[in-house]
Amino acid sequence: MIQTGIVHALAACPKAPPGMDAYQGTITGWVQWAVLGLISIGVIVGIGAIVAGRVFSMPHASKVGIISIVVVFLCAVAYMVLPAMVHGITKC
């Protein structure tokens, strides 16, 4: 009986209420642009850390800048891949 309830709960796909399509698209677009902006800011800060580390002879700052750019790159890849994976798993 519990297994049947779990199967029914997993089979339900979340859907927006009627009339929410326009708002849902607008909010989704805003979130995507905000994330893209944060990724851009992360790259700029990483490049700034590398340049500052080279100019002021601070090797640790340069290393942190390189690490931050790598982390931002991995986050950008996850930003593109994870939604497709979730959609493939849930098949909604």
C-alpha positions in Angstrom: 0.0 0.0 0.0 2.8 2.4 0.8 4.6 1.4 -2.4 1.5 2.2 -4.4 1.3 5.7 -2.9 5.0 6.4 -3.6 4.6 5.2 -7.2 1.6 7.6 -7.7 3.5 10.4 -6.1 6.5 9.9 -8.4 4.2 9.7 -11.5 2.7 13.1 -10.9 4.3 15.8 -13.0 4.2 19.4 -11.6 2.3 21.8 -13.9 1.7 25.5 -13.6 -1.9 26.6 -13.0 -3.9 27.8 -16.0 -2.9 31.3 -17.2 0.6 31.2 -15.6 2.5 30.4 -18.7 3.4 34.1 -19.5 4.5 34.8 -15.9 6.4 31.5 -15.7 8.3 32.3 -18.9 9.1 35.8 -17.7 10.4 34.7 -14.3 12.4 31.9 -15.9 14.0 34.3 -18.3 14.9 36.7 -15.5 16.5 33.9 -13.5 18.5 32.7 -16.5 19.8 36.3 -17.2 20.7 36.7 -13.5 22.7 33.5 -13.5 24.5 34.5 -16.7 25.3 37.8 -15.1 26.7 36.1 -12.0 28.8 33.8 -14.1 30.2 36.9 -16.0 31.0 38.7 -12.7 32.7 35.6 -11.4 35.0 35.5 -14.5 35.8 39.2 -14.3 36.7 38.8 -10.6 38.8 35.8 -11.3 40.7 37.6 -14.1 41.1 40.6 -11.7 42.6 38.4 -9.1 45.1 36.9 -11.6 46.1 40.3 -12.8 46.4 41.8 -9.3 48.5 38.7 -8.2 50.9 39.2 -11.1 51.2 43.0 -10.7 51.7 43.0 -7.0 53.7 39.8 -6.9 51.2 37.8 -4.9 51.2 34.2 -6.2 48.4 33.1 -3.9 46.1 35.7 -5.4 46.9 34.4 -8.9 46.2 30.8 -7.8 42.9 31.8 -6.2 42.0 33.7 -9.5 42.7 30.6 -11.6 40.8 28.4 -9.2 37.8 30.7 -9.2 37.7 30.8 -13.0 37.8 26.9 -13.1 34.9 26.8 -10.5 32.9 29.3 -12.5 33.5 27.2 -15.7 32.3 24.1 -13.9 29.2 25.9 -12.6 28.5 27.1 -16.2 28.7 23.5 -17.5 26.4 22.4 -14.6 24.0 25.2 -15.5 23.7 23.8 -19.0 23.7 20.1 -18.2 21.8 19.6 -15.0 18.4 20.8 -16.2 18.5 18.4 -19.1 19.4 15.6 -16.8 16.6 16.3 -14.4 14.2 16.6 -17.4 15.4 13.3 -18.7 15.0 11.5 -15.3 11.5 12.9 -14.6 10.3 12.8 -18.2 7.7 15.4 -17.5 
